[in-house]
Amino acid sequence: MKVYKANRKGAINYLLIGSVLLPIVIFFLDTNTFAETPFILLPLLGPLILIFWIYFDTFYKIENNKLFYRSGFIRGKIEISTIKEIQKGKTMRVGTKPALAKNGLIIKFNKYDEIYIAPENNNELVLDLL
C-alpha cells in the first residue's frame, strides 16, 4: 500500500485563511454581543470545520490493484484494470474532484467515467499505476 498526499496549492489555502479570519474579525467587531451570547459563532464554525476536514483528509492510495481516493466526504475506488486514459497537467471544471489544486490528473475509466485528482507528484502516481 502506497499513500500519495494531495497537492495543497491554490485557492484552498485562501479559503482556509478566510474561514479562520472571518469569525475572529466578526468577534472583534462586536465583542459585547459575543460575550453575552457566544453560541452565535456556531454558524461560522461549521464551514470552518468542513474546510479543515477536507484539507487534512485528502489523499490517494494504491492497494490490491485499486486506486482509492478520499477527500472529506468524497470517497471511492477505481479498479486499475478499468483505467482507459490518464491526462496529466489538466484541470477538470466539472465532475468528481477529490482534489485541492490545479494541474493534476484526469483519470478516465470504465466507459464514460472520469475523475480529477491532484497528488503532490503526478509522475510518481502515474508510474505506479502503470
N, C-alpha and C positions, 0 to 999 in steps of 0.2 A: 504494500500500500504506500503510495506516494501522495503527499498533500502539497497542493500548489496554493500559495497565498494570492489573494486578489490584489490587483493594482489599485491603489487608493489615491490616484491623482485626479485632479479636476474639480468639478462642481460640488462633489460630495463634501469636500473639505470646507468650502464656503457655506454650504448648508448646515454643516455641523457647528461651525463657529457662530453662525447667525442664530441657530436654535439654542445655543448656550447663552449668548449675549442678550437675546430678547427678554427672557424672564428677569435677568439681572437689571436691565435698563428699566423695565416696567416697575420692578420693585423699588428702585431708587427714585423714580418719578413721583410716586405717591406712597411713601413708607407708612403713613398713618393708616391707610386703608388695609394694607397688608399686615400691619401689626394687629389690627382688630379682627380681620378675617383672613388668616393665612391660607385657607383652603382654596382661595380664589386663584392661586398659582397652579392648581392641579391641571386645568385645561392646557396650560403651556408646557407642562412636564410630559404629557402623553406623547406628543410628536418628538420630543427630545429623546425619550426612551426608545421609541421606534427607530429613530435615525441611528442611535448608538447600537442598537441590536443589529441592524443591517450592516453597519460599518465594521463591527468586530466579528460578525458571524458569516462573512462571505469568504468562501474558499471552494476549491475543486480538488477532487482526488480520483485516482485510478486504482481500482481494486476489482479482482475477479473478472477481468475483461469488460469492465463497465466504467464509464466516466460519471462520477457523482458530482452534482453541483448543489450549492447551498448558499442562500443569501436571505437571511431573515426567514420569512415565511415561505419563500420560493425554494422548493427542494425538488430534486428529481435525479434520474439516472438515465444514461444512454448506453445501449449495447454498442461497444466499439465496432463490432462487425456490421452494424447498420449505418455507419457514417459513410456518406457518399462524397462529401467535399468539405474542405476547410479553407475559408478565406481569411488570410492574415492581414492585419493592419486596417481593417474596415470597422465601421461603426454602424450598427443596425438601429434605425429610428423607432421601429415598432416591433412588437412581438415580445417573446420571453427574454428578459435581460437580467439575469442574476449577476450583474457586473457593476462596478463603481467608477470605471474610467472609459475613455475613448480608445480607439485603435487597438481593439482586442481581436478576438476570433469569432467568426460566424461559422458555426458548425451545422451543416445540412445533413440530416439523417432521415431514415425511412423514406417515404415517397415525397412528402411535401413539408416535413417538419424542419424547423431551424431554430437555433438558439444562439444568443450572443453572450460570450464570456470574456473576461479581461483578466488573465493571470498576470503576475509580475513579469514573467518571462514567457512570451508567446512561443518562441522557438523550442524551448525545453518541453513544453506540453505537447506541441505538435510532434516532436521526435519520439516522445514516449507513447503517443497514440499510434504512431506508425509501427 
